Amino acid sequence: MKQTGIVDRFEGDYVVVEIGNQMVNFPLAEAPAMLGEGMVVIIKDGRIVDIDQIETQRIEDDMRRRFERILGKQTNETFP
C-alpha cells in the first residue's frame, strides 16, 4: 500500500515522518539521499521510496505566500 507523509525531523539514524496524526520512524540509511525537513515522501511497504517533488513544491509555495501576506499585513499596520 502506498501512502505519503511529511518529513518532520531527523533523530540520529532515523527520519521522523508525520503520516496523518502519527509520527513514524524510518531508517535514515534506507531513505533517499536528498531528503530534507518538510519534504513530502512516498511510503510503500514500510519504506520511504521517493520524494514527491510536485507536492513538496506546492506546500513550499503555499507557505511562502502565507508568510508574505503576514509580513505585508504587519508592515502596513506598523507604517500606515
MMTF fields as JSON, N, C-alpha, C and O atoms, coordinates in Angstrom:
{
  "mmtfVersion": "1.0.0",
  "mmtfProducer": "UNKNOWN",
  "numBonds": 319,
  "numAtoms": 320,
  "numGroups": 80,
  "numChains": 1,
  "numModels": 1,
  "chainsPerModel": [1],
  "groupsPerChain": [80],
  "chainIdList": ["A"],
  "bondAtomList": [4, 2, 8, 6, 12, 10, 16, 14, 20, 18, 24, 22, 28, 26, 32, 30, 36, 34, 40, 38, 44, 42, 48, 46, 52, 50, 56, 54, 60, 58, 64, 62, 68, 66, 72, 70, 76, 74, 80, 78, 84, 82, 88, 86, 92, 90, 96, 94, 100, 98, 104, 102, 108, 106, 112, 110, 116, 114, 120, 118, 124, 122, 128, 126, 132, 130, 136, 134, 140, 138, 144, 142, 148, 146, 152, 150, 156, 154, 160, 158, 164, 162, 168, 166, 172, 170, 176, 174, 180, 178, 184, 182, 188, 186, 192, 190, 196, 194, 200, 198, 204, 202, 208, 206, 212, 210, 216, 214, 220, 218, 224, 222, 228, 226, 232, 230, 236, 234, 240, 238, 244, 242, 248, 246, 252, 250, 256, 254, 260, 258, 264, 262, 268, 266, 272, 270, 276, 274, 280, 278, 284, 282, 288, 286, 292, 290, 296, 294, 300, 298, 304, 302, 308, 306, 312, 310, 316, 314],
  "bondOrderList": [1, 1, 1, 1, 1, 1, 1, 1, 1, 1, 1, 1, 1, 1, 1, 1, 1, 1, 1, 1, 1, 1, 1, 1, 1, 1, 1, 1, 1, 1, 1, 1, 1, 1, 1, 1, 1, 1, 1, 1, 1, 1, 1, 1, 1, 1, 1, 1, 1, 1, 1, 1, 1, 1, 1, 1, 1, 1, 1, 1, 1, 1, 1, 1, 1, 1, 1, 1, 1, 1, 1, 1, 1, 1, 1, 1, 1, 1, 1],
  "groupList": [{"groupName": "MET", "atomNameList": ["N", "CA", "C", "O"], "elementList": ["N", "C", "C", "O"], "formalChargeList": [0, 0, 0, 0], "bondAtomList": [1, 0, 2, 1, 3, 2], "bondOrderList": [1, 1, 2], "singleLetterCode": "M", "chemCompType": "L-PEPTIDE LINKING"}, {"groupName": "LYS", "atomNameList": ["N", "CA", "C", "O"], "elementList": ["N", "C", "C", "O"], "formalChargeList": [0, 0, 0, 0], "bondAtomList": [1, 0, 2, 1, 3, 2], "bondOrderList": [1, 1, 2], "singleLetterCode": "K", "chemCompType": "L-PEPTIDE LINKING"}, {"groupName": "GLN", "atomNameList": ["N", "CA", "C", "O"], "elementList": ["N", "C", "C", "O"], "formalChargeList": [0, 0, 0, 0], "bondAtomList": [1, 0, 2, 1, 3, 2], "bondOrderList": [1, 1, 2], "singleLetterCode": "Q", "chemCompType": "L-PEPTIDE LINKING"}, {"groupName": "THR", "atomNameList": ["N", "CA", "C", "O"], "elementList": ["N", "C", "C", "O"], "formalChargeList": [0, 0, 0, 0], "bondAtomList": [1, 0, 2, 1, 3, 2], "bondOrderList": [1, 1, 2], "singleLetterCode": "T", "chemCompType": "L-PEPTIDE LINKING"}, {"groupName": "GLY", "atomNameList": ["N", "CA", "C", "O"], "elementList": ["N", "C", "C", "O"], "formalChargeList": [0, 0, 0, 0], "bondAtomList": [1, 0, 2, 1, 3, 2], "bondOrderList": [1, 1, 2], "singleLetterCode": "G", "chemCompType": "PEPTIDE LINKING"}, {"groupName": "ILE", "atomNameList": ["N", "CA", "C", "O"], "elementList": ["N", "C", "C", "O"], "formalChargeList": [0, 0, 0, 0], "bondAtomList": [1, 0, 2, 1, 3, 2], "bondOrderList": [1, 1, 2], "singleLetterCode": "I", "chemCompType": "L-PEPTIDE LINKING"}, {"groupName": "VAL", "atomNameList": ["N", "CA", "C", "O"], "elementList": ["N", "C", "C", "O"], "formalChargeList": [0, 0, 0, 0], "bondAtomList": [1, 0, 2, 1, 3, 2], "bondOrderList": [1, 1, 2], "singleLetterCode": "V", "chemCompType": "L-PEPTIDE LINKING"}, {"groupName": "ASP", "atomNameList": ["N", "CA", "C", "O"], "elementList": ["N", "C", "C", "O"], "formalChargeList": [0, 0, 0, 0], "bondAtomList": [1, 0, 2, 1, 3, 2], "bondOrderList": [1, 1, 2], "singleLetterCode": "D", "chemCompType": "L-PEPTIDE LINKING"}, {"groupName": "ARG", "atomNameList": ["N", "CA", "C", "O"], "elementList": ["N", "C", "C", "O"], "formalChargeList": [0, 0, 0, 0], "bondAtomList": [1, 0, 2, 1, 3, 2], "bondOrderList": [1, 1, 2], "singleLetterCode": "R", "chemCompType": "L-PEPTIDE LINKING"}, {"groupName": "PHE", "atomNameList": ["N", "CA", "C", "O"], "elementList": ["N", "C", "C", "O"], "formalChargeList": [0, 0, 0, 0], "bondAtomList": [1, 0, 2, 1, 3, 2], "bondOrderList": [1, 1, 2], "singleLetterCode": "F", "chemCompType": "L-PEPTIDE LINKING"}, {"groupName": "GLU", "atomNameList": ["N", "CA", "C", "O"], "elementList": ["N", "C", "C", "O"], "formalChargeList": [0, 0, 0, 0], "bondAtomList": [1, 0, 2, 1, 3, 2], "bondOrderList": [1, 1, 2], "singleLetterCode": "E", "chemCompType": "L-PEPTIDE LINKING"}, {"groupName": "TYR", "atomNameList": ["N", "CA", "C", "O"], "elementList": ["N", "C", "C", "O"], "formalChargeList": [0, 0, 0, 0], "bondAtomList": [1, 0, 2, 1, 3, 2], "bondOrderList": [1, 1, 2], "singleLetterCode": "Y", "chemCompType": "L-PEPTIDE LINKING"}, {"groupName": "ASN", "atomNameList": ["N", "CA", "C", "O"], "elementList": ["N", "C", "C", "O"], "formalChargeList": [0, 0, 0, 0], "bondAtomList": [1, 0, 2, 1, 3, 2], "bondOrderList": [1, 1, 2], "singleLetterCode": "N", "chemCompType": "L-PEPTIDE LINKING"}, {"groupName": "PRO", "atomNameList": ["N", "CA", "C", "O"], "elementList": ["N", "C", "C", "O"], "formalChargeList": [0, 0, 0, 0], "bondAtomList": [1, 0, 2, 1, 3, 2], "bondOrderList": [1, 1, 2], "singleLetterCode": "P", "chemCompType": "L-PEPTIDE LINKING"}, {"groupName": "LEU", "atomNameList": ["N", "CA", "C", "O"], "elementList": ["N", "C", "C", "O"], "formalChargeList": [0, 0, 0, 0], "bondAtomList": [1, 0, 2, 1, 3, 2], "bondOrderList": [1, 1, 2], "singleLetterCode": "L", "chemCompType": "L-PEPTIDE LINKING"}, {"groupName": "ALA", "atomNameList": ["N", "CA", "C", "O"], "elementList": ["N", "C", "C", "O"], "formalChargeList": [0, 0, 0, 0], "bondAtomList": [1, 0, 2, 1, 3, 2], "bondOrderList": [1, 1, 2], "singleLetterCode": "A", "chemCompType": "L-PEPTIDE LINKING"}],
  "groupTypeList": [0, 1, 2, 3, 4, 5, 6, 7, 8, 9, 10, 4, 7, 11, 6, 6, 6, 10, 5, 4, 12, 2, 0, 6, 12, 9, 13, 14, 15, 10, 15, 13, 15, 0, 14, 4, 10, 4, 0, 6, 6, 5, 5, 1, 7, 4, 8, 5, 6, 7, 5, 7, 2, 5, 10, 3, 2, 8, 5, 10, 7, 7, 0, 8, 8, 8, 9, 10, 8, 5, 14, 4, 1, 2, 3, 12, 10, 3, 9, 13],
  "groupIdList": [1, 2, 3, 4, 5, 6, 7, 8, 9, 10, 11, 12, 13, 14, 15, 16, 17, 18, 19, 20, 21, 22, 23, 24, 25, 26, 27, 28, 29, 30, 31, 32, 33, 34, 35, 36, 37, 38, 39, 40, 41, 42, 43, 44, 45, 46, 47, 48, 49, 50, 51, 52, 53, 54, 55, 56, 57, 58, 59, 60, 61, 62, 63, 64, 65, 66, 67, 68, 69, 70, 71, 72, 73, 74, 75, 76, 77, 78, 79, 80],
  "secStructList": [7, 3, 3, 3, 3, 3, 3, 3, 3, 3, 3, 6, 6, 3, 3, 3, 3, 3, 3, 6, 6, 3, 3, 3, 3, 3, 3, 4, 4, 4, 1, 7, 6, 6, 7, 7, 6, 6, 7, 3, 3, 3, 3, 3, 6, 6, 3, 3, 3, 3, 3, 7, 2, 2, 2, 2, 2, 2, 2, 2, 2, 2, 2, 2, 2, 2, 2, 2, 2, 2, 2, 2, 2, 2, 2, 2, 2, 2, 7, 7],
  "xCoordList": [0.827, 0.0, 0.873, 1.826, 0.55, 1.325, 0.633, -0.586, 1.42, 0.898, 1.952, 3.098, 1.563, 2.505, 2.6, 1.711, 3.694, 3.917, 4.836, 5.359, 5.032, 5.904, 7.051, 6.827, 8.278, 9.453, 9.391, 9.386, 9.346, 9.284, 10.679, 10.985, 11.526, 12.878, 13.746, 13.289, 15.012, 15.975, 16.411, 16.73, 16.424, 16.882, 17.864, 17.472, 19.134, 20.156, 20.116, 20.299, 19.88, 19.863, 18.465, 18.227, 17.536, 16.155, 15.62, 16.048, 14.673, 13.898, 12.522, 11.893, 12.054, 10.729, 9.759, 9.917, 8.747, 7.792, 6.403, 5.967, 5.709, 4.331, 3.424, 3.402, 2.674, 1.714, 0.361, 0.103, -0.488, -1.759, -1.474, -0.868, -1.903, -1.653, -0.585, -0.451, 0.178, 1.198, 2.598, 2.798, 3.55, 4.959, 5.55, 5.424, 6.195, 6.74, 8.226, 8.622, 9.05, 10.496, 10.839, 10.326, 11.723, 12.251, 13.766, 14.317, 14.455, 15.925, 16.465, 16.091, 17.333, 17.932, 18.741, 18.757, 19.407, 20.25, 19.456, 20.022, 18.152, 17.321, 16.539, 15.801, 16.691, 15.939, 16.675, 17.886, 15.934, 16.576, 17.643, 17.518, 18.674, 19.844, 19.548, 20.103, 18.711, 18.496, 17.296, 16.681, 16.966, 15.801, 16.019, 17.109, 14.982, 15.075, 13.779, 12.734, 13.855, 12.676, 11.632, 11.956, 10.366, 9.271, 8.946, 7.94, 9.772, 9.521, 8.413, 8.271, 7.632, 6.6, 7.247, 7.892, 7.073, 7.683, 6.608, 5.503, 6.963, 6.095, 6.578, 7.76, 5.661, 5.99, 5.282, 4.083, 6.052, 5.486, 6.146, 7.367, 5.352, 5.849, 6.738, 7.747, 6.344, 7.074, 8.402, 9.221, 8.633, 9.897, 9.613, 8.616, 10.485, 10.415, 11.034, 12.222, 10.223, 10.725, 11.034, 11.791, 10.458, 10.708, 10.255, 9.588, 10.629, 10.197, 9.171, 9.405, 8.036, 7.023, 7.385, 6.979, 8.157, 8.672, 7.552, 7.63, 6.52, 5.435, 4.674, 4.422, 4.31, 3.574, 4.456, 3.974, 5.731, 6.66, 6.732, 6.683, 6.849, 6.925, 5.627, 5.652, 4.482, 3.185, 3.072, 2.622, 3.474, 3.416, 4.371, 4.01, 5.583, 6.548, 6.008, 6.133, 5.408, 4.84, 3.703, 3.609, 2.845, 1.721, 2.226, 1.717, 3.211, 3.766, 4.436, 4.321, 5.132, 5.783, 4.745, 4.933, 3.637, 2.574, 1.953, 1.685, 1.727, 1.157, 2.096, 1.664, 3.375, 4.364, 4.431, 4.502, 4.41, 4.453, 3.215, 3.318, 2.041, 0.817, 0.918, 0.517, 1.459, 1.616, 2.563, 2.267, 3.684, 4.642, 4.042, 4.273, 3.279, 2.644, 1.658, 1.611, 0.863, -0.108, 0.597, 0.183, 1.651, 2.39, 3.035, 3.032, 3.591, 4.245, 3.227, 3.511, 2.045, 1.019, 0.497, 0.197, 0.384, -0.112, 0.931, 0.581, 2.194, 3.264, 3.509, 3.755, 3.44, 3.72, 2.507, 2.45, 1.541, 0.318, 0.537, -0.414],
  "yCoordList": [-1.186, 0.0, 1.252, 1.352, 2.189, 3.416, 4.54, 4.698, 5.32, 6.475, 7.57, 7.342, 8.752, 9.862, 10.381, 10.163, 11.068, 11.695, 12.886, 13.119, 13.634, 14.809, 14.595, 14.234, 14.82, 14.674, 15.755, 16.948, 15.326, 16.251, 16.623, 17.795, 15.599, 15.864, 14.616, 13.551, 14.801, 13.706, 13.503, 14.465, 12.265, 11.927, 10.772, 9.625, 11.084, 10.043, 9.328, 9.95, 8.034, 7.224, 7.075, 6.189, 7.948, 7.821, 9.114, 10.216, 8.941, 10.034, 9.921, 8.864, 11.006, 11.005, 11.641, 12.796, 10.854, 11.288, 11.366, 10.448, 12.478, 12.621, 12.011, 12.447, 10.994, 10.337, 10.468, 9.815, 11.302, 11.582, 12.275, 13.347, 11.677, 12.245, 11.489, 11.663, 10.647, 9.828, 10.224, 10.684, 10.036, 10.194, 8.795, 7.98, 8.519, 7.194, 7.331, 8.211, 6.468, 6.464, 5.521, 4.405, 5.995, 5.183, 5.258, 6.309, 4.161, 4.186, 5.197, 5.173, 6.067, 7.084, 6.446, 6.961, 5.341, 4.675, 4.187, 4.031, 3.946, 3.451, 4.563, 4.293, 5.803, 6.931, 7.531, 7.362, 8.236, 8.91, 9.903, 10.492, 10.079, 10.868, 12.345, 12.918, 12.967, 14.416, 14.785, 15.83, 13.961, 14.163, 15.331, 15.494, 16.147, 17.275, 17.472, 16.945, 18.227, 18.502, 19.232, 20.117, 18.846, 19.481, 18.844, 19.192, 17.923, 17.273, 16.236, 15.57, 16.117, 15.09, 13.837, 13.882, 12.72, 11.466, 10.432, 10.463, 9.527, 8.419, 7.187, 6.845, 6.532, 5.372, 4.159, 4.185, 3.1, 1.86, 0.693, 0.662, -0.255, -1.443, -1.096, -1.756, -0.036, 0.325, 1.013, 1.09, 1.525, 2.217, 3.514, 3.624, 4.495, 5.718, 5.378, 5.07, 5.435, 5.032, 6.2, 6.046, 7.376, 8.512, 9.8, 9.787, 10.912, 12.24, 12.719, 12.631, 13.226, 13.792, 15.258, 16.137, 15.503, 16.847, 17.851, 18.998, 17.428, 18.344, 18.787, 19.978, 17.85, 18.195, 18.987, 19.906, 18.646, 19.401, 20.846, 21.759, 21.07, 22.43, 23.187, 24.377, 22.503, 23.147, 23.637, 24.757, 22.813, 23.195, 24.358, 25.288, 24.311, 25.397, 26.714, 27.757, 26.666, 27.874, 28.436, 29.646, 27.554, 27.972, 28.629, 29.674, 28.028, 28.599, 29.948, 30.863, 30.076, 31.332, 32.441, 33.554, 32.133, 33.121, 33.542, 34.724, 32.583, 32.905, 33.8, 34.767, 33.468, 34.249, 35.672, 36.63, 35.814, 37.14, 37.948, 39.154, 37.314, 38.023, 38.498, 39.616, 37.639, 38.027, 39.215, 40.18, 39.149, 40.259, 41.519, 42.611, 41.387, 42.545, 43.204, 44.432, 42.417, 42.964, 43.649, 44.728, 43.041, 43.645, 44.948, 45.931, 44.954, 46.16, 47.282, 48.42, 46.99, 48.01, 48.549, 49.739, 47.704, 48.15, 48.986, 49.921, 48.664, 49.375, 50.746, 51.72, 50.817, 52.055, 52.408, 52.009, 53.143, 53.452, 54.339, 54.662],
  "zCoordList": [0.0, 0.0, 0.0, 0.773, -0.854, -0.985, -0.221, -0.301, 0.52, 1.227, 1.236, 0.848, 1.678, 1.743, 3.169, 3.993, 3.436, 4.729, 4.55, 3.459, 5.613, 5.576, 6.561, 7.717, 6.096, 6.961, 8.036, 7.733, 9.278, 10.405, 10.885, 11.102, 11.05, 11.576, 11.411, 10.995, 11.756, 11.774, 13.217, 13.916, 13.658, 15.016, 14.918, 14.705, 15.075, 14.994, 13.656, 12.61, 13.684, 12.47, 11.876, 11.056, 12.294, 11.843, 11.228, 11.572, 10.311, 9.746, 10.387, 10.332, 10.995, 11.617, 10.623, 10.227, 10.23, 9.223, 9.837, 10.533, 9.572, 10.012, 8.959, 7.808, 9.371, 8.492, 9.175, 10.186, 8.628, 9.3, 10.609, 10.629, 11.704, 13.033, 13.798, 15.01, 13.106, 13.766, 13.309, 12.185, 14.199, 13.855, 13.734, 14.649, 12.602, 12.333, 12.024, 11.259, 12.613, 12.374, 11.228, 11.145, 10.342, 9.251, 9.303, 9.63, 8.988, 8.989, 7.971, 6.798, 8.428, 7.563, 6.443, 5.325, 6.724, 5.734, 4.521, 3.439, 4.688, 3.591, 2.89, 1.942, 3.344, 2.781, 1.577, 1.441, 0.7, -0.433, 0.039, 1.112, -0.758, -0.369, -0.116, 0.821, -0.901, -0.805, 0.071, -0.138, 1.022, 1.876, 2.825, 3.374, 3.02, 3.93, 4.699, 4.319, 5.773, 6.581, 5.748, 4.955, 5.941, 5.223, 3.884, 3.265, 3.428, 2.138, 2.261, 3.287, 1.193, 1.124, 0.558, -0.489, 1.252, 0.825, 0.508, 1.05, -0.379, -0.736, 0.015, -0.024, 0.69, 1.519, 0.939, 0.662, 0.762, 0.234, 0.952, 1.103, 1.388, 2.081, 3.277, 3.526, 4.021, 5.23, 5.008, 5.924, 3.785, 3.462, 2.729, 2.016, 2.901, 2.101, 0.746, 0.66, -0.308, -1.613, -2.531, -3.49, -2.255, -3.153, -2.491, -1.456, -3.108, -2.691, -3.709, -4.915, -3.233, -4.12, -4.344, -3.584, -5.404, -5.683, -5.945, -5.504, -6.655, -7.014, -5.77, -5.592, -4.916, -3.693, -2.732, -2.07, -2.647, -1.796, -2.257, -1.432, -3.57, -4.111, -3.875, -3.563, -4.022, -3.805, -2.364, -2.123, -1.413, 0.002, 0.288, 1.008, -0.269, -0.074, -0.627, 0.014, -1.818, -2.424, -1.58, -1.379, -1.09, -0.25, 1.032, 1.436, 1.662, 2.895, 2.635, 3.45, 1.51, 1.168, 0.989, 1.48, 0.277, 0.074, 1.408, 1.622, 2.298, 3.605, 4.41, 5.037, 4.384, 5.116, 4.57, 5.34, 3.252, 2.641, 2.998, 3.222, 3.057, 3.458, 4.897, 5.221, 5.762, 7.168, 7.285, 7.99, 6.606, 6.652, 6.073, 6.592, 5.012, 4.395, 5.329, 5.405, 6.048, 6.992, 8.152, 8.578, 8.666, 9.773, 9.336, 10.078, 8.126, 7.613, 7.45, 7.823, 6.899, 6.705, 8.026, 8.129, 9.028, 10.321, 11.048, 11.767, 10.872, 11.56, 10.945, 11.657, 9.612, 8.89, 8.029, 6.866, 8.57, 7.805, 6.612, 5.9]
}
